[in-house]
Amino acid sequence: MKTKIERVEVFGVAMPLMGTFTSAGISKQATKCCVIRLTASDGAVGISSIEPSAAAKSPGTAAELLVTLRDRIAPAIVGQDPTNINALIELLDKLAPTQPGAGAGIEMACVELVSRRQGVPIYTYLGGAAHSEVLFNGWIGELPPDEAAADARRWLKAGFRSAKIKVGSGVEKDHDRVAAVRDAVGSAMKLRIDANLQYDADTSLKLCQLVKKYDLQLFEQPAHLRDLEGMARVRREGGIPVMADESVSDHASLVAVIKAGAADYVKFGIKQAGGILRASRMLATAEAAGLPVVVGHGFGLDPSTIAEIMLAATSRNVLPGLECVGPLKVKDTVTTTRLDISSGSIPLPTGPGLGVTLDEKKLDQYRM
């Protein structure tokens, strides 16, 4: 008898953060998430989590995605075959065309369910792992130089070999922060900078002139997300490789970035891509275009983090230093075991599926 989706559970979670985090000028003390658990008619279970950014606009906020998942998507997918992911993607696109994050959460849970049924990790379902270990990227906020340097030394001591420095508080302050970090770590770490949409191309070029001497690996999103011409100009004139992040919101936007010559690297996560199968296809497109990929998003819970780890492990075109570091920012987990990435690297998780189980008490404790 064909397996069918029998039950869809959607949990809203407000997970406290280790402190106040500011990105793109927006501060938050908790990350609001959607956690999904599907149960099939044969008892197989699949889970996922999705975490909209603090800057998410309507209708992509966590509260709006929860309503869509519970009221529109869940009733429509009961009775569907969870193993036919392509058919489910078509249905999900029709059910929530303006909320791809909702569809990504369901798709991810179905992929996890199928992988569990087969007794294999998700990377095996996707074709196999190219790596046995994954490395992670640290982060340094828009801090005064001495504090930024201290943070960098802590990351290096912990075992991290790359870090991202946030910029956007004025090019002179940015220069002093970058200079202090490079002086603190020497050549032991690869350093990235990220403007998070706070600078236009002209300002980013001024910053490039000040900091390119510090041997930076890349400059993330140095212009407005739709200003691909500006991105390309910074790439040509700035002397620092450029990475597109916010400019990449789906497969079509990835192709647009490639055609515009707007980036040397691209970054996306599973939710950003619209699901793990779509993310895998985007990895292949980027590789064909000669663009290495940074995988991850900033505030993920353990399920989405492990999913991005497993996705990244399938491709040698993924840059070492994953940015799926949410478990280092949140105070707790919603699973019965907690993912520890505090040393900057881990052996590849073995599954099956994601290899974790949701914790009912934690889901209730952090219910949104």
Protein Blocks (a to p, Z undefined) as FASTA:
>chain_A
ZZddfbdcddddddddfbdcdeehiacfbdcddddddddfkopacdddddddfklccfkb
fklmmmmmmmmmmmmmgopafklmmlmmmmmmmmmmmlmmlmmmmmmmmmmmmmmmnopa
fklmnnpafbfbdcdddddddddfklmmmmmmmmmmnopabdcddehebjklmmmmmmmm
mmmnmmmbccdddekhpacfklmmmmmmmmmmnopabdchibcfklmmlmmmmmmmnopa
cddfklpnbfklmmmmmmnopafbdcddfklnopaklmmmmmmmmmmnopacdeddfkbc
fklmmmmmmmmmmpckbcghiablklmmpmbdfbfbdcdfknopacddebjhjlpacdfk
lmmmmoZZ
